[in-house]
Amino acid sequence: MPFKPKVPCRHPGCAALVPSGTKYCEAHKRVHPEEIRSPAARGYTAAWRKARKEFLQAHPLCEECLKQGRYTKATDVDHVKAHRGDESLFWDRSNWRSLCHSCHSKKTAREDRWIEYKY
């Protein structure tokens, strides 16, 4: 049975080959801990899913789309200020807002694009 070919490490500038389905080589796994850990390990547990559902029921429309005069169903709860593992900021409801998936993806890409990695 043939094996899938190895793929390059996703760390910028690294050409090390890793097994298919793996993102980073051993040298760079420690630099990208948030991408390696599971959602549950990052705090997105059953308690979060319950709180998220309640928040979306109370705030059913995307806040960014409303600013532009569009009515779009919210599907994601966004942390206005990224919590980066800070549990008090993670659970602070004043730091939450409802967004549609498209707006949340754009916001996340815009803010997390230039994360500075520390070695």
C-alpha positions, 0 to 999 in steps of 0.5 A: 500500500503506498504512503502519502508523501511528506509535506514541508513544515509550515513554519516560514522558511523551514523546508524540513519534511513532515508526515502528511497531516502534521503541521510542523517539524519537531524544531518548530512545534514549540513555537506554534503551541496554539495550533498544535493543541486541541480546541478542548485544551485551549478552553473550548469545552462543553461549558464554552459550547453552552455559553456560546449557544446562550450568547448567540440566542441573545445576540442573533445578528452579526455585529459587523454586518449590522454596521454595514446595514446588512442582517446576517445570522451570527454563527461565531462568538468572537473574543474582541481582545484575543485571550491568548490563554488568559482564562479571565479574558476568555470568560469575560462576556463584555469581551464577546461579540457575535459575528457571522463566520465570514466576518469572524474569519476575516477578523481572525486572519487580519489580527493573527496574520503577523503574530510575532514568534519568540524563540 
